Amino acid sequence: MEIEKINSEEKLVINGTNPTRYLGYPRKVPLWEVHFSLPAKCNLHRDKSNSDISLEIEKCKGKAFVPALSSKESVLRLRTLLPKLIIVFKTIRA
């Protein structure tokens, strides 16, 4: 597991490195767009289980694209990446 300290007030873009989770067969996993807010200083916990999540953060607000079977699961998966997630504004199926 790679833990990185980030300043969420600055612009940060992280691409998903393992897209096979939502491109795989026989069942395609839906992609969810999750809008959220973060504290100014927080940690990013990147590992194999969440490497398919991509996100954009700027001015303590962010948007993530999370492959998951449901909206609830997408938020839970995002919390493994950003444990100090303050609030989730909305989740939309992308």
Legacy VTK file of the C-alpha trace (Angstrom):
# vtk DataFile Version 3.0
C-alpha trace
ASCII
DATASET POLYDATA
POINTS 94 float
0.000 0.000 0.000
1.286 3.397 -0.964
0.274 6.288 1.343
0.764 9.794 -0.009
0.057 13.086 1.784
-1.809 15.513 -0.446
-2.884 19.134 -0.305
-6.443 19.112 -1.621
-6.449 22.874 -2.238
-4.092 22.389 -5.203
-5.144 20.717 -8.439
-4.462 16.980 -8.512
-5.408 14.494 -11.243
-4.918 10.744 -10.783
-5.737 8.321 -13.576
-6.969 4.804 -12.980
-4.243 2.304 -13.814
-6.270 -0.913 -13.855
-9.400 -0.492 -15.998
-10.038 -4.251 -16.373
-12.508 -4.193 -13.459
-15.143 -2.355 -15.523
-14.097 -3.577 -18.970
-14.005 -7.264 -18.082
-16.389 -9.988 -19.165
-18.816 -11.682 -18.724
-20.358 -8.885 -16.644
-19.479 -5.238 -17.129
-19.349 -3.192 -13.931
-21.028 0.247 -14.067
-18.902 3.368 -13.695
-20.048 5.928 -11.093
-19.176 9.622 -10.951
-18.863 10.662 -7.289
-18.620 14.326 -6.191
-17.123 14.904 -2.725
-15.284 17.285 -0.396
-12.039 16.787 1.532
-10.082 18.521 4.308
-7.188 20.727 3.161
-4.565 18.130 4.174
-5.293 14.427 3.836
-3.775 11.078 2.892
-4.237 9.093 -0.294
-4.098 5.307 0.265
-3.346 3.784 -3.159
-3.152 -0.002 -3.515
-4.133 -2.805 -5.876
-7.784 -2.869 -4.741
-8.429 0.777 -5.674
-6.024 1.328 -8.575
-8.932 1.452 -11.037
-10.348 4.650 -9.455
-9.506 7.925 -11.180
-10.036 11.301 -9.551
-9.661 15.050 -9.880
-9.237 17.258 -6.794
-9.087 21.065 -6.586
-9.999 23.577 -3.842
-10.966 20.814 -1.363
-13.595 19.423 -3.751
-13.269 16.487 -6.039
-14.770 14.208 -8.614
-13.974 10.506 -8.883
-14.863 7.815 -11.402
-15.381 4.567 -9.530
-16.294 1.187 -11.039
-18.803 -0.480 -8.703
-22.038 -2.473 -8.802
-23.991 0.167 -6.840
-23.815 3.786 -5.754
-23.254 2.715 -2.143
-20.354 0.439 -3.110
-18.747 3.259 -5.126
-18.662 5.487 -2.018
-17.254 2.639 0.103
-14.523 1.994 -2.479
-13.689 5.710 -2.630
-13.316 5.761 1.168
-10.593 3.080 0.888
-8.659 5.542 -1.280
-9.500 8.690 0.730
-10.314 7.745 4.351
-10.782 11.390 5.423
-13.555 11.976 2.902
-15.850 14.581 4.530
-19.061 14.502 2.527
-20.366 13.015 -0.698
-22.510 15.500 -2.641
-23.881 13.187 -5.296
-23.280 9.971 -7.196
-24.245 9.640 -10.843
-23.990 6.618 -13.106
-21.488 7.670 -15.775
LINES 1 95
94 0 1 2 3 4 5 6 7 8 9 10 11 12 13 14 15 16 17 18 19 20 21 22 23 24 25 26 27 28 29 30 31 32 33 34 35 36 37 38 39 40 41 42 43 44 45 46 47 48 49 50 51 52 53 54 55 56 57 58 59 60 61 62 63 64 65 66 67 68 69 70 71 72 73 74 75 76 77 78 79 80 81 82 83 84 85 86 87 88 89 90 91 92 93
